[in-house]
């Protein structure tokens, strides 16, 4: 990177130095070229040849983007623009701002109200399905996977199944507590799951509307997230209040240090 930057800088300086050298040593320049062109205009035999010379020197041509039409047909290109025959009437607004006063038809805007209604209905249906799935899982209580069908009374709905799978997946990746259970919270923190491994290890069949799923026979307990957080804070407060505090009578006195033999030592100021 540094080499390329240095190389570009050196080449740029060399180009500038070359242009300065050519400007000081060459006989060609803008003023010299204009004087030579003026001499050629002076030597032109007719106006047509002068116009050809002008076009060849400066490359000026009629504006192709200008849609105005000259009212007089057959006006040659060599006609001077000062001549009344080549005059073209232009709109005053076009001369001032480059735009005409022609009011064009507004572009048709697509009506997306039907699409918005569909999106709103889809979002409402997803919200209702999530709410129903939350109520279903909260109503199960503490239950094993194999007993969900019996407690629920029918196959588990798709939304409830997906929510349960998401909670189990998050709990499986969590760290185990002292009692071997694992806990996790849903993405929106509205549900809290406590998962316990089956003892002994066993598999269970979970009947759902989308089919029969074979999973480990975990014991799950799903509660509202707010309730789980409140219980955790209460447990932390109880643990903090139960911690014994050390009193001065429990330790050696600060004013009467003990010796290795247990007798009071002399206290020096």
VEXDREN-2710 file (C-alpha; in Angstrom, 1 decimal):
% VEXDREN-2710
k/r/px/py/pz
1/UNK/0.0/0.0/0.0
2/UNK/2.8/2.5/1.0
3/UNK/4.8/1.6/-2.2
4/UNK/1.8/2.2/-4.5
5/UNK/1.0/5.5/-2.8
6/UNK/4.7/6.6/-3.2
7/UNK/4.8/5.5/-6.8
8/UNK/1.6/7.4/-7.7
9/UNK/3.0/10.5/-6.0
10/UNK/6.3/10.3/-7.9
11/UNK/4.5/9.7/-11.2
12/UNK/2.2/12.7/-10.6
13/UNK/5.2/15.0/-9.9
14/UNK/6.9/13.7/-13.0
15/UNK/3.9/14.5/-15.2
16/UNK/3.6/18.0/-13.8
17/UNK/7.3/18.6/-14.4
18/UNK/7.0/17.4/-18.0
19/UNK/4.1/19.7/-18.7
20/UNK/6.1/22.7/-17.3
21/UNK/9.0/21.8/-19.4
22/UNK/6.9/21.5/-22.6
23/UNK/5.2/24.9/-21.8
24/UNK/8.6/26.6/-21.5
25/UNK/10.3/25.0/-24.5
26/UNK/7.5/24.5/-27.0
27/UNK/6.5/27.2/-29.5
28/UNK/2.9/26.0/-29.4
29/UNK/0.5/27.6/-26.9
30/UNK/-3.1/28.8/-26.6
31/UNK/-2.3/32.3/-27.7
32/UNK/-0.2/31.1/-30.7
33/UNK/-3.0/28.7/-31.7
34/UNK/-5.6/31.4/-31.6
35/UNK/-3.5/33.8/-33.7
36/UNK/-2.9/31.0/-36.3
37/UNK/-6.7/30.3/-36.3
38/UNK/-7.4/34.0/-36.8
39/UNK/-5.1/34.1/-39.7
40/UNK/-6.9/31.1/-41.3
41/UNK/-10.2/32.9/-40.8
42/UNK/-8.8/36.0/-42.5
43/UNK/-7.6/33.9/-45.4
44/UNK/-11.0/32.1/-45.9
45/UNK/-12.4/32.8/-49.3
46/UNK/-16.1/32.5/-48.4
47/UNK/-18.4/32.4/-45.4
48/UNK/-19.1/28.7/-46.0
49/UNK/-15.4/27.9/-45.7
50/UNK/-15.2/30.0/-42.5
51/UNK/-18.1/28.1/-41.0
52/UNK/-16.5/24.8/-41.9
53/UNK/-13.3/26.0/-40.3
54/UNK/-15.2/27.1/-37.2
55/UNK/-16.9/23.8/-36.9
56/UNK/-13.6/21.9/-37.4
57/UNK/-11.8/24.0/-34.8
58/UNK/-14.4/24.1/-32.0
59/UNK/-16.8/21.2/-32.9
60/UNK/-19.9/23.3/-32.3
61/UNK/-23.1/21.7/-33.6
62/UNK/-26.8/22.3/-33.1
63/UNK/-28.2/21.0/-29.8
64/UNK/-29.7/17.6/-30.4
65/UNK/-31.7/17.7/-27.1
66/UNK/-33.5/20.8/-28.1
67/UNK/-36.9/19.8/-29.5
68/UNK/-37.8/23.3/-30.9
69/UNK/-38.4/23.3/-34.7
70/UNK/-37.4/26.2/-36.8
71/UNK/-40.6/27.7/-38.5
72/UNK/-38.7/28.4/-41.7
73/UNK/-37.8/25.2/-43.6
74/UNK/-34.7/24.9/-45.6
75/UNK/-32.5/27.3/-43.6
76/UNK/-28.9/26.2/-44.2
77/UNK/-26.6/25.5/-41.3
78/UNK/-24.3/28.2/-42.4
79/UNK/-26.9/30.9/-41.8
80/UNK/-25.9/33.2/-39.0
81/UNK/-27.9/32.9/-35.8
82/UNK/-28.3/36.7/-35.9
83/UNK/-30.3/36.4/-39.1
84/UNK/-34.1/36.7/-38.6
85/UNK/-34.6/33.6/-40.8
86/UNK/-33.0/31.4/-38.2
87/UNK/-34.9/32.8/-35.2
88/UNK/-36.9/30.4/-33.1
89/UNK/-39.4/31.4/-30.5
90/UNK/-38.7/29.8/-27.1
91/UNK/-40.8/29.8/-23.9
92/UNK/-39.7/32.3/-21.3
93/UNK/-39.7/29.7/-18.6
94/UNK/-37.4/27.5/-20.7
95/UNK/-34.9/30.3/-20.9
96/UNK/-35.1/31.0/-17.2
97/UNK/-35.1/27.6/-15.6
98/UNK/-34.6/25.1/-18.4
99/UNK/-38.1/23.7/-18.0
100/UNK/-41.3/24.3/-19.9
101/UNK/-44.6/25.2/-18.5
102/UNK/-46.2/22.0/-19.9
103/UNK/-47.9/20.2/-17.1
104/UNK/-47.4/16.5/-17.5
105/UNK/-49.7/13.8/-16.2
106/UNK/-48.7/12.6/-12.8
107/UNK/-47.4/9.1/-12.6
108/UNK/-49.9/6.6/-11.4
109/UNK/-49.2/5.5/-7.8
110/UNK/-50.0/1.8/-7.2
111/UNK/-52.7/1.3/-4.6
112/UNK/-51.2/-0.9/-1.9
113/UNK/-54.0/-0.8/0.6
114/UNK/-54.9/-4.4/-0.1
115/UNK/-51.3/-5.5/0.6
116/UNK/-51.3/-3.5/3.8
117/UNK/-54.5/-5.2/4.9
118/UNK/-53.0/-8.6/4.2
119/UNK/-49.8/-7.8/6.1
120/UNK/-51.9/-6.5/9.1
121/UNK/-54.1/-9.6/9.1
122/UNK/-51.0/-11.9/8.9
123/UNK/-49.4/-10.0/11.8
124/UNK/-52.6/-10.2/13.8
125/UNK/-52.9/-13.9/13.1
126/UNK/-49.3/-14.5/14.2
127/UNK/-49.9/-12.5/17.4
128/UNK/-53.1/-14.4/18.2
129/UNK/-51.4/-17.8/17.5
130/UNK/-48.5/-16.8/19.8
131/UNK/-50.9/-15.7/22.6
132/UNK/-52.8/-19.0/22.3
133/UNK/-49.6/-21.0/22.3
134/UNK/-48.5/-19.2/25.4
135/UNK/-51.7/-20.0/27.2
136/UNK/-51.5/-23.6/26.2
137/UNK/-47.9/-24.1/27.5
138/UNK/-48.7/-22.2/30.8
139/UNK/-51.7/-24.5/31.3
140/UNK/-49.6/-27.6/31.2
141/UNK/-47.8/-27.0/34.6
142/UNK/-45.0/-29.3/35.5
143/UNK/-45.3/-32.2/33.1
144/UNK/-43.1/-34.7/31.2
145/UNK/-43.1/-34.7/27.4
146/UNK/-44.8/-38.0/27.2
147/UNK/-47.7/-36.7/29.4
148/UNK/-48.4/-33.5/27.4
149/UNK/-51.0/-35.1/25.1
150/UNK/-52.9/-36.5/28.1
151/UNK/-52.8/-33.2/30.0
152/UNK/-53.7/-31.1/27.0
153/UNK/-56.4/-33.5/25.9
154/UNK/-55.6/-33.3/22.2
155/UNK/-52.6/-33.1/19.8
156/UNK/-50.5/-30.0/20.3
157/UNK/-51.1/-27.2/17.9
158/UNK/-48.3/-26.1/15.5
159/UNK/-47.7/-22.7/17.2
160/UNK/-47.6/-24.4/20.6
161/UNK/-45.2/-27.0/19.3
162/UNK/-42.8/-24.5/17.8
163/UNK/-42.8/-22.4/21.0
164/UNK/-42.1/-25.5/23.1
165/UNK/-39.3/-26.6/20.8
166/UNK/-37.8/-23.1/21.0
167/UNK/-37.8/-23.1/24.8
168/UNK/-36.4/-26.6/25.0
169/UNK/-33.6/-25.7/22.6
170/UNK/-32.6/-22.7/24.7
171/UNK/-32.8/-24.7/27.9
172/UNK/-30.6/-27.5/26.5
173/UNK/-27.8/-25.0/25.8
174/UNK/-28.0/-23.5/29.3
175/UNK/-25.7/-24.3/32.3
176/UNK/-26.9/-26.9/34.7
177/UNK/-27.9/-25.9/38.2
178/UNK/-26.9/-27.7/41.4
179/UNK/-29.9/-30.0/41.2
180/UNK/-29.1/-30.9/37.6
181/UNK/-32.0/-28.8/36.0
182/UNK/-31.5/-26.2/33.3
183/UNK/-33.5/-23.0/32.9
184/UNK/-34.0/-20.6/30.0
185/UNK/-36.1/-17.7/29.0
186/UNK/-37.9/-17.1/25.7
187/UNK/-36.6/-14.5/23.3
188/UNK/-39.2/-11.9/24.4
189/UNK/-38.7/-12.8/28.1
190/UNK/-42.4/-13.6/28.5
191/UNK/-41.9/-17.4/29.3
192/UNK/-39.5/-19.2/31.6
193/UNK/-38.8/-22.9/31.3
194/UNK/-37.2/-25.3/33.8
195/UNK/-36.0/-28.5/32.2
196/UNK/-35.0/-31.7/33.9
197/UNK/-33.4/-34.7/32.2
198/UNK/-35.3/-38.0/32.4
199/UNK/-34.0/-40.5/35.0
200/UNK/-33.2/-43.0/33.6
201/UNK/-32.8/-41.8/30.1
202/UNK/-35.9/-42.5/28.0
203/UNK/-37.6/-41.2/24.9
204/UNK/-41.2/-40.1/24.5
205/UNK/-43.7/-39.5/21.7
206/UNK/-45.2/-36.0/21.4
207/UNK/-48.4/-36.0/19.4
208/UNK/-49.0/-32.7/17.4
209/UNK/-51.2/-31.6/14.6
210/UNK/-48.2/-31.7/12.3
211/UNK/-47.2/-35.3/13.2
212/UNK/-45.7/-37.4/15.9
213/UNK/-42.3/-36.3/17.3
214/UNK/-39.9/-38.5/19.3
215/UNK/-37.9/-36.6/21.8
216/UNK/-36.2/-37.2/25.1
217/UNK/-38.8/-37.5/27.9
218/UNK/-37.8/-34.2/29.6
219/UNK/-39.8/-32.8/32.5
220/UNK/-40.7/-29.2/31.7
221/UNK/-42.2/-26.5/33.8
222/UNK/-43.2/-23.4/32.0
223/UNK/-44.1/-20.3/34.0
224/UNK/-44.5/-16.5/33.1
225/UNK/-41.1/-14.8/32.8
226/UNK/-42.1/-12.0/35.3
227/UNK/-43.0/-14.6/37.9
228/UNK/-39.7/-16.4/37.4
229/UNK/-37.8/-13.2/37.8
230/UNK/-39.7/-12.2/40.9
231/UNK/-39.0/-15.7/42.5
232/UNK/-35.3/-15.4/41.7
233/UNK/-35.1/-12.0/43.3
234/UNK/-37.0/-13.3/46.4
235/UNK/-34.6/-16.2/46.7
236/UNK/-31.6/-13.9/46.4
237/UNK/-33.0/-11.7/49.1
238/UNK/-33.6/-14.7/51.4
239/UNK/-30.1/-16.0/50.8
240/UNK/-28.6/-12.6/51.5
241/UNK/-30.5/-12.2/54.8
242/UNK/-29.6/-15.7/56.0
243/UNK/-25.8/-15.1/55.6
244/UNK/-24.3/-14.8/59.2
245/UNK/-22.5/-11.6/60.0
246/UNK/-19.4/-11.5/62.1
247/UNK/-19.6/-9.6/65.4
248/UNK/-16.6/-8.2/67.4
249/UNK/-17.1/-10.8/70.2
250/UNK/-16.4/-13.7/67.8
251/UNK/-12.9/-12.6/67.0
252/UNK/-9.9/-11.4/68.9
253/UNK/-10.1/-8.0/70.3
254/UNK/-8.4/-5.2/68.5
255/UNK/-6.9/-3.8/71.7
256/UNK/-5.8/-7.1/73.3
257/UNK/-4.0/-9.1/70.6
258/UNK/-3.1/-12.7/71.6
259/UNK/0.2/-14.3/71.6
260/UNK/0.9/-17.8/70.4
261/UNK/0.5/-19.0/73.9
262/UNK/-2.9/-17.3/74.3
263/UNK/-1.7/-14.8/76.9
264/UNK/-2.4/-11.1/76.3
265/UNK/0.6/-9.3/74.8
266/UNK/1.7/-5.9/75.7
267/UNK/0.2/-3.2/73.7
268/UNK/2.6/-0.4/72.6
269/UNK/1.3/3.0/71.7
END
